[in-house]
């Protein structure tokens, strides 16, 4: 019989592999694994001793058990580092996959959500962190089509279209507007609504809070420039989140994670001082993510008042 650890792939062992290697069934294998410190991931899959069973390990076990399943929607978003609205930054208890219709049965597990599609082409999938996952364009398209709100759809699209730091890692845009527009031409449920929302996206957005603030301003008939390039009198290059150029009014949205360290706070103070030193800017308004998400009326009223007083 082979050593169990040598049978594992990526830290995951399927009991089917152990049986094929000659290990006995009938409950004895499970007792042997538990006694050896192995961790049960789900029925038929175990993690090697000492390995953290996070969502990626769970997803790997699912794909080893059911190769037809491709990580998609929220799970794919996490793998591609696409931010979604109301997410905590980590995948929740439910993993999402997509499979072709007729490509296997459903799942009775409450921790899996399997979406069915007419078919996934080779161009619809790629590999991230050793997992089969829907491509960036397909992932964002799925998110926009299945999202119940305009805000959620645009947040996901903005995140994918922009260069930004997600969970501490700086990344380039993972999809371009043309590719996303092409993806949304596919005749799938929710596509017409997603196409209506696509013109509201903006690759200059720097965070979900900025996206929501921009949508609130759009609804109020306010259309500032997003992330315009400015220079302070000292020569520093700056990009305020929003700028009403004629009024000289800059709007800054402070995300939840921005002030994570003393250094970040000090950098923000220097940035604020430099913004006020830009010839194009006469006043700077700053709002927190909490203001944007929970007190949008206050945000819009404050901006309107500042614009009204600019003359």
N, C-alpha and C positions, 0 to 999 in steps of 0.2 A: 504494500500500500504506500502511496506517495505521502510525503509530509504535507499536512493541510496548508501550512503557510505558503508552500511552493505552488499550490494550486490557485491561490488568490490572484486576482487581477485588479490593480489599482487599489489594493487594500480590501477588496470585496471577494468573498467566497460564496459560490452557489452550492447548495447541498447536492444538486444534480451532478456537479463536477466531482464531489467527494464520493458519491455513489459509483460513478463511472470509474473512479480510481481504485475501487475495491473496499471503501469504507462501508461498514454495515449500517443498515437503516433501522427501522423499528424503534426509534427514540434513542438508540445508543449514540448515534452521531451527535444529536443535540446535547446530550449529557456530557459527551467528550468535549464539545466546543465550549459549553458554559464552564466546565471545570478548568479549561485552559485559558479562560479570560476573554474568549471571543464574545462579541456583542451582536445580538440579533437585530438586524435592520428591519426586516419584514419576513414574511413567510418565504422560506427558500433562499434567504440571503443573510450572510453574517459579515461583520467587519473584523479585521485582524485585531488582536489585543492591543490596547493603547491608542487606537485610532479614533479621533473625534468623529462622531457620526453626525456631520452637519448636513445641510440640504444637498450639497453637491454629492456627498457619498450616497445619500438616499436616492438621488436621481441616477447615479451610476448603477446602483443595484436594480432600479426599475428597468433601465435600458438593457442590462445584462439578462434580466428575466424576460423582457419583452422588446426585442430589438427593433420592432416596427414603430415604437414610440419615439417621437422627436421632441425634445424640450421646446416649448413655445410659450407665447403670451408672457405672463409675469415672470416665469422661470427663465425664459430666454432673455427677457429684459435685464434680469440680474446678471446673467452671463455676459451680455454685451455692455453692461454698465449704462443702461438707459434708465433714467429716473422716471418713476410713475407717481401719480398723485396719491397722497395718503399712505405712501409706503414708509416704513421705518428704516429702510436701507438694507434690510435683509429679507430673504424669501420667507414667507409665512409657512404655516403648517401644511398648506395644500400646494403640491407640485402640479404644474400644468404641462401637458403634452399634446401633440397633434399626431394623428394617424390617418391613413387613407381609409375611406369608407370601405367596409368589407375586409379590411386588413387585420382582423382579429376581433375578439369580443371586447365588451366594455370592462369596467372594473367595479368591484363591489367595495373597494377600499375608499374610505372617507378622506384619505390624505392625497388622493389623486383626482385630477380633473382631466379627462381625455376629450379633446375637441376632434371632430371628424371633418374631413375635407374630401373633395373630389379627387385629390391627388397632390402629392408633393413631388416636384421635379428636383433634379439634382441641383439646379440653381437656387432652389428654395431652402437649401440646408447647407450647413458648414459645421466645423468642429470648434468648440471652445472648451478649454479646460478638460479635454478628453471626452467631452459629451457631444453627441449629435444634437444640433440646435437649429432652429429656423434662422435663415440669413437675416442680417440687419434690416433690409427692406421688408422682408416678409414679416419679421417680428413687429416692426412699427406699424405696418399695415394691419396686422391682426389686432394690435392694441387699439388702433384708431377705429377699426370696424366694430370691435366688440365693446368698446368703452361706452358707458351709458351717458356720459356728459361731454360737452364740448371742451370743458376745462381739462379733463383727464386726457382726452385725445391730443390736445395741443401741447400739453406739458410733455407727454411722451415724445411727440414729434420734434419739439424744440430741443429736447435733450439729445436726441439722436443726430440732429442736424448741426449741432453746435460743438465747438471746442470748449471743453470744460473739465473741471476736476470732480470726479464722482467717487465717493468713499475713499478719499485721500489719494487717488491716482489721476493724474492729468492724462487726458486722451484727446485724440483728434476726432472730428466728426466721423460717425460710422456709416452715414448714408447721406446722399445728396438729394436735393429737392427733386431733380429729374427722375431719379430712380424710385423715389417714394411715389411720385405722381404716376409713374408707369405701373407700380404695384397696385395702386388704387383703381386702375382701370379694370382689374379682374372682376368678373361678375360674382361677387360673394356677398352674403348678407351683411348689411351695414355699410357697403361701399359708397352708395350715393351720399349718405350723410357725411362720411369721412371725407369725400371729395369736396363737399361744401366747407368743411373745416380747414382743409389744407391751406387756402390762401391766408388764413389767420396765423400761420406759423411764421417764425422768424429765427433764422440761424444765429442771430446776434444775441439771443437770450442767454443769460448766464446762470439761471437757476429756475426751479419751479415757481418760486415766489415772484420772480421777475415776469414770468409768463402770465401768471394770474393777475398781477398788477397791470400788465399791458392789456389784457382782455377787459378788465374793469374800466380802464381808460377808454378803450375802443367803444365799449357800450355807452360810455358817457359822452361820446363825440370828441374825445381828446386823442390826438394822434402825434405824440412826440417822436423825435428821432431815437432810435435804439442803439446804444453803445457807439455814439459818434466819436470820431477821433479829434481830440483837442490837445492843446499845448499850454502849459502854465507859463507864467512870465519867467520862471527859472529854466524853462526849456523841457520840463518833464512831460512825457506823453501820457495822456489820461483818456479813459473812456468811461464817462458817467453812464449809469444804467439807462437813463432817459434824459432827453434835453428838449425843452421848448425854446428853440433858438431865439425867436423874436423877443420873447420875454426874458431871456437869459436865465431861465429857471431849470436847474438840474434836479433830478429825482434819483435818490439812491435807495435801493431795497437791500436791507441787511438780512441775509439768510440765517437759518437756525445754526448752521455749523460754522459760520464765518469767524466768530470770536472764540475759537477753541483754545487759544493759547495767549499768553501775554504778548508774544511777538506779533500775533495776528491783530490783536487789539491796538498795539502801537502802530502797526502798519496802516490800520484803518484811520487812525487819527492823522497820520501824516498825509494820507490820501485826501481826507476831508479838507485839510488846510491847503493842499495844492489845488484842489478843485475851486476853492474860493479865490485862488490866485490866478484863475484863468480869465483872460479878457472877455471871453464869450459868456462867462457866468456871473450873474449878479446875486443869485441866491441859490442855496442848496436846501432841499427838503429831504429828510431821511425818515424812512418807515421800516419797521420790523416786519418779519414774515408774519408774525401774529396780527399786526395791523392789517396786512394784505388779506390774509385768509379769514379773519374773524371780524374785522371792522372796516370793510371796504367803503362804506358810506363816508366814514370819517376821512379816509384817505382821499377820496374824490373831492369832498367838500374843501379840504385843506388845499388841495392843488388848485381848485377853481378860485378860491379866495386869493391865493398867491398870484395866479394869473391875472385876476381882476385888479390887483394892486400894483401890477408891474408897470403900468403906465404912469 
